[in-house]
Amino acid sequence: MTNEQPNHDQITDILTQMHSSDLLTAFIHTYNQEQAESEERQTIHELYKQNTADEIQILKSQLEAEKRLVASQQESLAQQTEDLTRAAKAIEDAQTLAKTTTAQLNQITMLKQQLEAAQQAVRELKQLNPEKLKEQIKRTKEANTKAQARNKKLEREAKEYRKTIAHHEQRYNECINKIRQQKAELELNTGAGLYHKGKDYLIFWPQKTKIQRPDGSMFEGRSLLYLHESGRGGLVTFDPETGPQLCAAPKGGLRMADETMEYAKDWLFTVNELQDGVVHDKDLIPVNHNH
């Protein structure tokens, strides 16, 4: 449709050539046509607004699910960190026990040396008075018996200490491996930017998604989140039957409820204006009014 308007001379020529009834009929026809085109443009504008709002609602719901998953993973990681702290304390205690064990082993060595010295003294006393020798031998045997008992007790304690140290070291290693596993799972389940060129962005979507085909059948798989720099976007899925495709907007388009928009406004203002873009743990606590 062109917007070019006839000039004054053209209008004059048309008016002189047309009968008044024909002129009225042409005017009514032109007016009705312009009204129809105006209504068509208004309808297209309303449909565009509805599609935009509904698409934003779907993306918000998907991002909300991701936040809940990340919060759950962070809680699990926090628990593993607490376990690691306790294990580290246990290792510290075990190291203290190891030091005690080393001191006791040194004491055992010293007692052995004292026993050898006592035995040497017995050999030397054999050349002395028999009565005194008997008394000395008796005292030496008593000291020897006590030293041996003490030595056995220290050896038993040292063995238990070594078992305790080994147990704590094993627990420490288990905690380290568990934390590594949790970190790997958290990285896998957190959306990450994969591609950016021009106005297009592709982001890894952490959850498997179920998509319904036009015929009502379903398929499931990993997806990518496509975002245009305008902020509009959608999931890119891989249908085994038709290949990769950008998910279509739902019937009627996207539309965000007033309460949802209010929550988004409060959240975005807090993070961007009050916290300078820094997201804290409390900001990731999920809100689900469906339960």
N, C-alpha and C positions, 0 to 999 in steps of 0.2 A: 504494500500500500504506500502510495506517495503522499507527502505532505504539501506538495506544490499547489498553490491556490491560483485560480484564474485571475487575470488582471481586469481592470475596469472596462476596457474596451471589449474584451471577450464576453464579459457578463452582459454588456449592452447588446452585443450581437445575438447572444442566446435569447435574451428576453424579447427582442424584436421578432425573432423567428418562432417563438413558442406561443401557443394559445394559453390563456390564463389557467384553464383546467389542467393542461399538460404541465404547466409550470408548477402548479400545486402538487400534482402527482409526483413530479421529479423531486420536489423539495421533501415530500413525505418519505419517498424511497431513500433519498440520501440521508435523511435524519435517522430513519430506522437502521440503516446499514452502519452508521457511526455509533449508534447506541449498542448494536450487537457486538461490534468490534471492541467497544469500551468494556462491555460486560465480559467478553472473552479474555481481555488482558487482566481484568480484576480476578477472574477465576484462576488463571495461570499463576498470578501473584500469590493468591491464598494457598494454592496447592504447593508452591515452592516453600512458603513459610511452614506449612504443616510437615513437609518432608524433612526440612532442616531440624525442626524441633524434635521429631521422633528419632532421627538418627543420633542426635546429641544424647537423647535419653538412653538409647541402647549402649552407646559408648560409655556413658556414666555408670550404667549398671555393670558393664564388664570391668571397668576400672575399679568399682567398689568391690567386686569379687576378688580382684587381684590384691587389693589392699588387705582384705581379710586373710588371704592366703599368706601374704608377706608377714602380716602381724603374727599369725600362728607360727610361721617359721622362725621369726625373731624371738618369740616366747620360748620355743624349743631350744634355740641357740643360747638364750640367756640361762636356761636350766643346765645345759651342758657346760657353760662357762662356770656356773656355780659348782658343778661337780668337779670341774678341773681345779678350782680353787681349793676345794676340800682335799682332793687328791694331792695337790702340791703341799698342803699343810701336813698330810700324812707322810709324804716323802721327807719333809723337813724333820718330823718326829722320828722317822726311821733312821735318818742320818745321825740324829742325836743318839739314838740307840746304838748305831754302829760305832760311834765314838766311845760310848760306854763299854761296848764289847771289846774294842781295841784295848782300852785301859785294863779290862779284866784279863785279856790274853797276856798283856804285859805282866800283870800280877801273877798269872799262872807261870810264866817264864821265870819270874823272880822266885816263886815258891820252889820250882824245880831246882833252881840254882842253890836255894837254901837247903833243899833236901840232899843235893849232892855234897854240899859243904858238911851237912850233918853226918852223912855216910862216911865222908873222909875223916871226920872227927872220931867216929866209932872205930875206924881202922887204927887211928892213932892211939885211942884209949885202950886198945887190946894189950898194949904194952905196959899199961899202968896197973894200979891196984885192982884186983878182981871185984871186990865189993863196990868200989867206986865205979868200976866199969859197968857192973850190972845196973846200978842206978842211972848212970848216964845213958846206957842202952835203952832202959825203960822209958826215960824221958824222951829220948830220940824217937823211939817207936811211937810214942803217943803223939809227938809233934808230926811225925811222918804220916800217921793215920789221919790226923786233922787236916794236914796239907793235902793229902790225896782226896779226902772228902770234899774239901774246899775246891780243889782242882776239878773234880767231876761236876760239882754244882755249877761252876763257872762255865765249863764246857757245854753243859745242857742249856744254860741261859744264852750262851753265844749262838748255839744252834737255833734256838727259838727266835733270837733277834734277826739272824740271817733269813729265816723263813718270813718274818714280818716285813723285812726290807724287800724281799723278792715279791711278796704279795702287793705291797704298795707301788712298786715299780711297774708291775703288771697292770694294776688299776690305773696308774698314771698314763701308761701307753694306750690303754683302752679309751680313756677320756680324750686323749689327743686325736686318736683315729676317729672317734665319734664326732668331735668338733669339726674335723676336716670334712667328714661326710655331710654334716649339717650345712656347712658353708657351701659345699658343692651343690647340694639340693636347693639352698636358698638362691644361689646364683642362677640355677636352672629355672626356678619358678618365679623369677623376677624379670619383667619385660626389659629388653635391652635393644638399643638402636642398632640396626644392621646395615641400613643403606640410606644414603641421602644424595640426591642429584637434582639440581634445579629446585623445583617446588615440591618434589615428591620425597616422602620419608617412608621407610619400612621398618617396623618395630617387631621384635620377636614377641609373640603372645604366649605366656607361660602355660596356659591350660589347654587341654584338648577341648575342641568345640564340636557340638552336634549341629548339623545344618540340615534343614528340610528342603528337598527339591520341590519344584512346582507341582510334580505329580503326587506329593505327599510322602515319598520315601525319604529315608534319612541316611546320612553318612557322617563319619566322625574322623577327625584327624587334627594334626597340628596346623596352626594358622599364623599368618602375619597380619599385623595391624597397619593399614595404609592410612597415612595422614597427608593431606594437602596443606601447604603453608597457610591457607586460609583458616585452618582449624577443622575443616570437614574431613571425614574419613570413614573407614569401614574395614571389616575383616576380609582378607584375601585367603580363600580356602582352596583345597585341591580335591576336586570331585573325581574319583577313580573313573567315572564314566565320561566326563566332559573335560577334565583337566582343570588348571587354575582359573579362578574367577573371583571378581569382587562381589561380595554379597549385596543383593539388592535391598533397597529400603523396604520396610514393612508396609503393608497396605495402609493407606491413609497417612504415611509419612511419620516422622519423628516429632514428638511433642513432649516437652518436659513439664511435669506438674509444678504448680506454684510452690508447694512445700519443698520439692527437690531443688528448685532454683534458689529458694531462700537458704537452704543448707549449703549449697555450692557457694553462694555469695559470702556467707559467714566464714566458711572454711578458707576460701581464697583470700579474703581480706586479712584474716589472722596470719596466714603463712606468708603472704607477699608483703603486706604493709607493716604488721606488728613484729614479725620474726625475720624480716629481710630475706625471705625465700627459703629459710631453714625449716625443714620438716622434722618435728620431734616425735617420739614414740606415741605420745598422747594424741597426736594428730592422725595416727593410723588406726585408732580404735574403731572397729567397724560399727556401723549403725544399720540395723536391719529391722524395719517395722513390720515385716511379714511374719515374724515369730512372736 
